């Protein structure tokens, strides 16, 4: 099994899951990549770049399965050309190499944002159309384009591919940190300002299970939302503070304040030339109720999802072990 993006949050957890199940794991990582979370594992390491077609082909040659998790997920300071190079062009390289080397199955890790969300009562499903262009997010748009290319190759070239669409992942080994920044934001503060929207949270271990199950029994050409629990940001931060034993004052940020903040952030960017932290895409997503259903994956992949409480608890414990909570406080 080849895993791209193995040094990322999902990649590191997936590598550990597969090695624990005695798969012969190969990873494709950059020469200077930080693989601290994987150093204790016996792995076949291929050094190269996921956007270099020759490196990708070399890494996939001889593999039965490919898990393509590599992508740029940051929302600030990234041009669309950078998103396109890694999220779209690199995916095309992976697809072409999978076809060339006749692998048994490709699991492409997309995002729930390529599927239209729903409400708490009627959460979004795999049947929902794409509505992410409204966010004007380079990340979301590039992931949608890559997902469409994979589906196109399933039809045109008989690519044996399955797509998984995780929601917001939480758990251990978030070394950068990535999605764990949301949890860290809610800690060690007297006042926590929270946005008006909400999202679906999923335990990182459940996402790994979904990928493994998709490899074993996922239907070619299908998309599977890997979705846990829908929750408003207010409820999320309440849970974070219950688990951490903290009691900050929670204050809601009106949507108009977030929109105003985007304009102000853009003005500051023009003055000091630093990346705009509060982007239009970020403000838009923070105001949305991004709720999803994992019923299809439960029905067809046999998934059983952990609670958000478990996901936060595991993430909090890992950050505490790595002293990131102290760093956040300072």
C-alpha positions, 0 to 999 in steps of 0.5 A, a space after each residue: 500500500 502506498 500512502 501519499 501525504 504520510 507525514 500529515 495528520 491523516 496520513 500519519 494516523 493511516 500509516 499506523 493503522 495499516 502497519 498495525 494490520 500488517 500491510 506492507 506500507 510504502 510512503 512517498 515523502 519529500 526529502 526534507 519532510 518532518 516524519 517525526 510521528 512515523 520514525 518508530 515504524 518500519 516503512 519503505 520510504 520513497 523520497 520525492 514530490 507528489 507533483 513530479 510524475 516520475 517520482 509518483 510513478 516510481 512510488 506506485 510501481 509494484 503496489 496493489 493499493 494507493 491511498 492519496 491523502 496529500 493536499 494543501 489545506 491551508 486557507 491563508 497565504 496560498 495562491 490558487 496556482 499552489 492549490 492547483 499544483 498539489 491538489 489537482 495536478 498531483 492527483 492527475 499524476 497519481 491517477 495516471 500512475 495507477 492506470 499505468 501500473 494497474 493497481 487494484 484500487 485507489 482511495 482518493 481522500 477528498 473533503 466533505 466540502 465538495 458535497 453540499 451541506 444540509 441542516 441539523 435536521 436534514 444533513 447533507 448526503 452524497 446526493 447533494 450537488 456542489 455548492 462550494 464555489 460560493 465560498 471562493 476557496 482555493 482549497 475547496 475549488 481545487 479539491 472539487 476539480 480533483 474529485 471530478 477528474 477521478 470520477 471522470 477517469 473511472 468512467 473513461 479509463 475504468 480507473 478502480 477508484 473510490 472517493 472518501 469525503 471526511 468532515 472536520 477531523 480531530 484526534 492524536 498525531 496532529 503535529 503541525 497542528 492542522 484541524 487541531 488549531 480549532 481546539 487549541 483556540 478554545 483553550 486557556 482564554 478568559 473569553 472565547 469568541 465563537 462564530 455563528 455556524 457549525 460543522 460535522 466533527 469526525 474522529 481521525 481513527 474513524 476516517 482511517 477505518 473508513 479508508 480501510 473499509 473503502 479499500 476492502 468493500 467500497 464500490 468503484 466510482 462511489 463517494 462516501 461521506 465519513 461524517 460523525 457528529 453535527 455540532 454548532 461552534 458554541 456546543 463544540 467549545 462548551 465541550 472542549 472546556 468541559 473536557 479541559 476543566 476550563 470555564 471561559 465566557 463564550 461570546 458569539 461573533 455576529 456574521 456581519 462582524 466576520 465580514 467586516 473583519 475580512 475587509 479589515 484583514 485585507 486592508 492590513 495585508 495591503 499595508 504590511 504585505 503579510 498573508 491575510 489570515 481572515 479570508 473571505 472563504 474562512 469567514 463564509 465557512 465559519 458562518 455556515 451550518 456545514 452539517 453532513 450525514 454518514 449514513 451511506 458509509 454506515 450502511 455500505 462500509 459498516 462504519 460506526 462513528 465515535 462521539 465528538 467527545 471522544 475525538 476532543 478527549 483524544 486530541 486534548 490528551 495528545 496535545 497535552 503530552 506534546 506540551 502544545 497546550 502550554 505553548 498555546 497558553 504562552 
